């Protein structure tokens, strides 16, 4: 997949679209933002995503911080003051878009207002990410369908009823369900394992008819990898250069080496999922003869001998008839003699092996 190409809807081979969520973990520093792009690209993520907003259009001056924001920023003040310091300018966006392209990774960002949507479209961003907090924002949802041909919607804090209502707004405004990916999410930073509830992702798939994925705020890499096994087509995970940096989201983010392990784990799971067929794989087929048993002569037996069960033993290797054919063989005459421990084959006795599978 090349930068700025929407992820495929029905890939020939399963591919989980991995979004490295830089978010606001740049702390307002462009050089730090570049390093987050580097970390995402080096780990093999499909996209790096920031957040595009103007604090004045997002919160009132008196808005309080969330409990996790107070704990993680370790700085007193309002939510407006915190967000104002984390804004990226239009120039920053243009620079990061170019830089991501140079690094061969898709640039994405979550807009929070109409101007932000327009900025991202001017950068040829084709996938619009709807943040969990905007899921109940009617005009915002309608505008997203006008700005982006493909949508990813996070559903943190939402009930299934609210998700379906938001989806109805999007489709009524012209978006097709084929263009929407719904992400299960929990908006607590970090999310306790007992509250992850990964099975809800499957509920969303069944209830919406859309592609589904998972936006993770838990600690570690286990849950995103598990989400892949459960059918997530998109996995989103926050990244940071250092969890000890001040800021609201660093604590629940992956450091670069952890991101590498998560992406590798996801790619391994994609390969391991395979097909629904149950049959010997190419790698194990060579071991059938070695690991299975076949029928061998317990003692030397002459031609014409009527076989009894005590005449035969089941031993490795599986170069003779299967022990599953034993009941068909008992009482039949040998067509030729058998030496002790010699495998019994269809040259010695006629048997319909298709009945012994």
N, C-alpha and C positions, 0 to 999 in steps of 0.2 A: 504494500500500500504506500502510495506516495503522499507527501504532505498536501493538505487541503483537498484530499479526496475522501468523500464520505465512506464510512465503513460499509462493506457489502452486506446486503440484507439476507441473502441466502448463499453463503460461501460453499464451494464444493467440499471444503474441509472445514471443520469447526475452527473458528478463530475468535477468541475473546478479545474485544477491543479494549485495551488497557489505557486508562486515562490517569496520568500522574498529575494529581491536583496540587499545583503550586499555590493556588489560592492567594492568600495574602501573606504567605510565609516569606515573601521578599522583604517584609518590614519597611516598604517604601524605598528600598535601595535597588537601583537598576542593576548594579553589578551582581547583587545577590540573586536577583531575578534571572540573570543570565546563567548563573551557576545552577539554578534549579532546572533550567532548560537543559543544560549539559547533563545533569544527573538523570533526567528523564530519558534523554536520547541514549546515553551510555547504557542504561538498563534495558533498552529495547522496548520501552513503552510505545504505544501507537500515537499518543497525543500528550501534550502538556497543557494544562488549563489554568488560567488565572481568573480573576474576578474584576469586572468592569462596573464601576459605580461612582457616583458623586454622593458623598455623605449627606449633603444638604437635601438630596432628593430621596434619601433612604430612611433617615431617622430624624426625629425632632431633637432639638438641642438638649431636651430634658430626658431623653430615653436612657433607661438604665442598661447596664451591661448584664448579660446572662451570667449565671453563677460560674460557669466554666470559664467565661471571659475574664471575670474578676480574678479567679484562681490562677489562670494561665498567663495573664499579662503582668500580674504582680505590680500593677500601677493603678492608682486611683484615678477617677475621672468618669466622664459619661461615655456612652457608646458612640456618640457623635465624635467626640475628641479622638477616640481610638480609631474609628474608621477614617476620619479625615487624614490621619497620619499614614494610612495604608492605601490611599488613592494612587492609581497609576495615571499619568497624563496621556493625552492622545499621542504625543511624541513617543512616550514609553511603549505604548501599544504598537506603533509602527515599527519601532526598533526591535521589539521582542518577536513580532511576526516575521520580520526579515531574518532575525537570528535563528529562530526555530526552523525556518525553511533551509537555511544554510546547514543546520545540524540534521536535516532529514527527518524531522518530526512534525506532526501536525500541531498547529497553534489553535487553541480554543480558549474561550473565556465565558464566564457566566455573566450576562448583563443583568442590571437591576432597574433599568429605566429605558425610556424610548431613545434618548440620546445615545445611551450605551449600545443599544441594538444597532442604531444607525452607524456608529463607529465601527462595530465589528463587521457589519456587512460591507463597509468601505474597505475593509481588510480582506474581503473575500472569504470570510468565515461562513461556512455553509451549514454547520451543525449548531443549533441553538440549544444551550443548556438552561433548563428551567430549574432554579434553585428551590429547595424544599419550602422555604419561607414565602415563595411567590405562588404556591399552588392554589391559594384561595384568592388571588388577585385577578379579578375578571378581565379588566382592560389590558393588563400585562399579558395574560395568556392569549388574548385575541391578537395583540400586536406581535407576539412571537411567531404566530402562524404566518403573518405577512412578511416577516423579515427573513425567516430561515426555512429552507426546503426540507430540512430534517430536524427533529426535535428529540432531546433526551430530557426526561422529566424525573427529578428526584421526588420522593414521597415521604420524607421524614416528617414526623409529627402528625401524619394524616391517617384517617380511617379509610377503609375501602370505599365507603360512601363518598367521601371527599375526593378520592382519587378518580372515581367514576364521573363525578360532577366536573372535575377539571378536564378529564378526557373528552367529555361531551362538549365543553366549551371549545376545545381545540378542533374537534371534528366539525362542529357547527360553523366554525370560522374558516373551514376549508382544508384542514390538515387531514390526511388519510391515516388510518391506523398503521398502515405499512411504513409510514414515515416517522413513527413515534416509538421510542424505546422508553419503557417505564422502569425506573430504578427503585428497588426496595432500599430503604435507608432508615437509620435511627439518628435523630439530631441531638445526640449527647456526646460530648467530647472529653474523654473517650467513652465509647459505648460499653457498658458492662456486658460480659458474655451472655448473661441470663436474659438480656433484652435484645439481642441480635435478631432472633426469630427468623432464621433464614428460610424456613418453610413458607413464610409470607410471600416470598418472591414467586413461588409456584402458584400461590393463590392469585397474585396479580396477573400472571400469565393466563390463567384459566378465565379470570373475570374480565380482562380487558381485550384479549385477543391480540395483544401487541407483543413485540419482542420485550424481554425483560433482562434486567441486570441488577447490579448491586453497588451502592455507594457506601464505602466502609469507613467507620470512625472508631472501630475497635482497635485495641493494641495488637501488634504482631501481624503476621501474614497468613495465619491459618484460615481465617474466615473468608477472605477473598478467594483463596484457592478452593475452599469448599464450595463457594458460590459457583465457581466455574464447573465443578462436577455436577451441580444441580441445574446447569443450563444457562448461566448468565452469559449473555452475548456482549455485555459491557461491564467492566469492573473499574471502579474509580477509587483511588486511594490518595490521601494527602501525603506530600513529601516535604522534607525539610533537610537542611544541611546539618542541623544540630537541634535535637529536641530540647536542649536547655536554653535556646534563644528565647527572648521575651516575645510574646505574641499570643493571640487567642487559640491558634490551631497547631502550634509546634508539638505539643505534648502527645497528640494522637496521630502524629505523622511518622512516616518511615524515613529513616536516614538512607543515604545512597546505597550502601551495601545491602540493606534490607530490601530495598526496592528491586535490586538485581535478583535477590533470592525469590521474591514474590513473582516477578515476571517469569523467571525460569520455572518455578513451580506451576504457574498457570499453563505455560507452554507444554510442560510434561503431562499435565492432566488432560489437556486437549488431545495429545497424542494417545494417551492411555485410554480415553473413552471409547475409541474404536467404533465398531458397528454392533448391531444387536445379534449378529450371527454367533452361534456357539459351535465352533469347530476348531480343530487343531491349528494353531498358528504356524507360519513357516519356521519360526525359531524353535518351536518345541517338537515339530513333526519328527525330527531326526532322533528324538529320545524315546519314541514309542517302542521301537524294537528293544531298546536297552532296559526300559523301566517296566514294561508289561511282561506277563507270563504267557507261555503257550504250552500245549500238551506235549509231553515227552514220554517215551517208553520207560516204565519202571524197571523192566528187565528185558532181556532179548526175547523177541517174539517172532515166531515163524509166519510165513505167508499162509493165508487161509485161516489164521487164528481168529476166533470170535471174540471181539474185544469186551473185556470186563472193566469196571471202574478201577479195580485194584491194579490193572495192568498199566495205568496211566498216572502220571504226576504232572502238576502244573508248576513250571519253573521258568525263570528267565534264561535265555532271551526269547522274545516273541517272534521266533522265526518259523513256528509251526501254527497249527490250528488253534484258535482261541478256546480257552476253557469254557467260554459261553456255549460252545458247540457240544459239550460233553454228553448231554442227554441224547443227542442225535446220533452219536457215535457208538454208544454202548450196544453190543449185540451184532455189530457189523463185522464182516470178515476183512482181514488185512489183504490188500492186493499184492503186497510185497513184504518181505521180512523187515523187522526193525531191530537195530542194535540197542543195547542198554543206553538210556538217556538220549537217544536220537529223537529229534523233533518229529512229531506226527504231522504229515502234510497231506494235501489232497491227492498226492501220488500214492499214499498208502491206503486211504479210505475215501469213499465218496461222501460228501456232505454238502448240503445247501447252506453255505456260510451266510447268506442273506438273512436266514432265520436266527442266526446266532449273534446278532448285533445288539 
